[in-house]
Amino acid sequence: MSNMTKTDWLKSGKFYIFGIVFALANVLRDMNNTCMAFYLILDAGYIGDEENPTSVYLAIIPFVNFLSSSIFCLYGQ
């Protein structure tokens, strides 16, 4: 294992590439979650009515998406 100092990290190009990829992955994940909510409400029609004010699918579908992606990240390496 190498002993890198803080300035060594800042001089490494891989550090900046990793940071850019990490930031873009977070932006794409957030855009996906935002668009999914609009899709479920506007296109798929999961709108509540007087008996059920909020559809349970508005919570279950994003949760299953998050859970499956988390499991894949943990065990898919």
C-alpha positions as MATLAB code, in Angstrom:
seq = 'MSNMTKTDWLKSGKFYIFGIVFALANVLRDMNNTCMAFYLILDAGYIGDEENPTSVYLAIIPFVNFLSSSIFCLYGQ';
ca = [
       0.000    0.000    0.000;
       1.410    3.374   -0.929;
       1.585    6.271    1.466;
       0.156    9.192   -0.476;
      -0.087   12.623    1.031;
      -2.926   15.066    0.397;
      -0.935   16.893   -2.227;
      -0.157   13.621   -4.001;
      -3.900   12.984   -4.345;
      -4.427   16.432   -5.853;
      -1.644   15.818   -8.387;
      -3.135   12.529   -9.565;
      -5.300   12.661  -12.701;
      -7.230    9.559  -11.628;
      -8.510   11.489   -8.612;
     -10.231   14.052  -10.842;
     -11.554   11.432  -13.267;
     -13.070    9.523  -10.350;
     -14.637   12.734   -9.000;
     -16.184   13.609  -12.379;
     -17.575   10.104  -12.898;
     -18.938   10.052   -9.336;
     -20.641   13.445   -9.766;
     -22.154   12.492  -13.139;
     -23.442    9.199  -11.739;
     -25.161   11.072   -8.909;
     -26.708   13.567  -11.352;
     -28.041   10.744  -13.527;
     -29.439    8.899  -10.504;
     -31.197   12.032   -9.254;
     -32.610   12.790  -12.714;
     -33.889    9.222  -12.973;
     -35.623    9.408   -9.597;
     -37.190   12.778  -10.444;
     -38.413   11.655  -13.854;
     -39.749    8.412  -12.369;
     -42.043   10.320  -10.040;
     -43.403   12.426  -12.909;
     -43.824    9.309  -15.057;
     -45.761    7.483  -12.346;
     -48.072   10.437  -11.760;
     -48.590   11.794  -15.277;
     -48.204    8.836  -17.653;
     -48.920    5.725  -15.609;
     -51.837    7.387  -13.820;
     -50.973    6.613  -10.224;
     -53.001    9.541   -8.960;
     -54.925    9.275   -5.760;
     -58.667    9.734   -5.497;
     -60.993   10.532   -2.616;
     -60.810    7.020   -1.160;
     -57.036    6.599   -1.589;
     -55.403   10.037   -1.482;
     -51.943    8.693   -2.358;
     -51.229    5.615   -4.409;
     -48.936    3.141   -2.673;
     -47.066    2.610   -5.951;
     -45.641    6.126   -5.695;
     -43.587    4.828   -2.775;
     -43.092    1.152   -3.665;
     -41.717    1.511   -7.198;
     -38.913    4.001   -6.349;
     -38.101    1.969   -3.224;
     -37.751   -1.267   -5.219;
     -35.584    0.582   -7.740;
     -33.333    1.934   -4.978;
     -33.166   -1.402   -3.166;
     -32.308   -3.419   -6.269;
     -29.618   -0.951   -7.355;
     -28.113   -0.990   -3.858;
     -28.032   -4.789   -3.793;
     -26.466   -4.868   -7.243;
     -23.786   -2.395   -6.183;
     -22.955   -4.395   -3.081;
     -22.858   -7.862   -4.642;
     -22.307   -7.146   -8.337;
     -18.630   -6.356   -8.126;
];
